[in-house]
Amino acid sequence: MSAMPVTEIDLLQSGLESLRRGDTSAAAFSGQARHLAALLDGLPPRFGEVLDQLLDRLEASALFTEESCSFSQSDLLDNLQLWIDKARAAPRA
């Protein structure tokens, strides 16, 4: 079992907090999250699939100026936080 790449999960958490405050864009956060290979390599494969789906939806939601019936950005951010929490607790490969 390898050690959790703490710096990457912490960077992702920091990026999400910055996105919530409006200090960064959804596209910038998504780009950051997609480049965390060491983090994803240490997690079960399903984590990568779920993260990709969440990031795709986040990027699509950024096209709308307000909450829409299809994309609730606040719900997506909550789901990203849940993903981070589960990634912290997941057994490492």
N, C-alpha and C positions, 0 to 999 in steps of 0.2 A: 504494500500500500504506500503511495507517495503522499507527501505532505501537501496540504491545501495551499495553492498559490494565493496566499492571503492578500498580497498587494494587488492582484488583479480583481478579486472580489470587492476589495475596499475601493478600488478605482471605479468599479461599476456602481457601487453604492453611492459614492460621491457624485458621479455623473448623473445618477437618477435624482439625487437631491437638488443638483444644479438645474436639471430639467424642470423639476417641480416648481422651483423658484422663478423660472423663466430666464435664467442666466445662460442657458445653452439651448440649442434647437433640438428638435426631435431627430433631425438628420445627423447632427453632430454626435448625439448620444448613441444613435443606432450604429454609426460608423465605429465609434469607440467599442461598443459591445461586440460587434462582429469581429473585431481584431483580438479578442481575448482567447487565443488558441490554447494557451497553457491551462487556462481555467477549464475550458471545454474538454480538453484531452483528459483531465483528471476526473471527469464526471461520467455517469452512465450516458450512453448515446441519446437517450430520449431527451435529456436536458438541452442538447444542441437543437433538436427538432423543435421543441417548445419555444426556445428563445428565438429562433428564426421566425416562427409564426407570430410571436408577440411583436418583434421588431418590424415585420412586414406590416402588421396592422397599425403600429405606431406611426410608421412613415406615411401610410395611407391617411390616417386620421389628421396628420399635419396639413393635409391639403384643404381641410375645412377650417373656417375661422371660429366656428362654434361647435358645441356638441351636436352630433347628428344621431339619428336613430340607429345608424349602422356602426358608428365609431364613437365610443365615449373615451376620450383621452384620459380622464381621471380613472376610469375603470382599468384601462390598459396600464397606467402607472402603478395602480394597486397590484395588478397581476405581475408586473415586473418586480415589484417589491417582494411578492410572494415567491417568485422564482429565485430571487437572490437569497431569501431566507432558507428555502429548500436546498439551494446549492451549498450553502454554508453547512447544512446538517447532513448532506448526502455522503454516503460512504464513497471513498475514493478508489479508483481503479488501480 
